[in-house]
Amino acid sequence: MIVRMRRIAESGPQITYQVSELARHHRAVVDAARAGRALLRDKDGTALVLAPAAEIERTYEIAELALELIRARQAVDRGVGNHSAGLFGDLAWMTVLPDDAQRQFLDEITETLLVAASGTSLRPVELALDDWRTTAEAWADLETREALPDEEPAPLADVEL
């Protein structure tokens, strides 16, 4: 929480607005929020942040996927044969992948998410997840799986099932 508040303070506005100033300076507060963040201090000292909804949504998406990756990494690290789909949360679809491919998936998506969290678009993360889901679908289909090599080095892109 300390790091998060420091990050808000560092990336946020130079001015902290008081809630009582909203009526007189609402345009400045809204402009600061549009530009990134507007920090408001309520009468009881509570800090409030106004920011574009898309930025808040993006932050939540990054946080949620990061938690799912941690959960899946813990499940994979438990060892072979101990991969209950329930341990993987929203990434349960990856349990059909071979163990090496699961590790490769986690490494690749983690790296892609770290880059996206630095401020770039989340689109590369979405594309990589789509490719890996397609790969998992191929591994889940017995006929397709028989046609796949034992050691698939990368996700299957542009494959129609």
SULUR-V399591 format. One record per helix or strand. SS is the DSSP state (H for helix, E for strand). FROM is the first residue (numbers start at 1). LEN is the number of residues. If there is no record, write none. Layout:
BEGIN
SS;FROM;LEN / SS;FROM;LEN
END
This chain:
BEGIN
H;2;10 / E;16;3 / H;19;17 / E;37;5 / E;47;5 / H;53;25 / H;85;12 / H;99;19 / H;123;18 / H;142;6
END
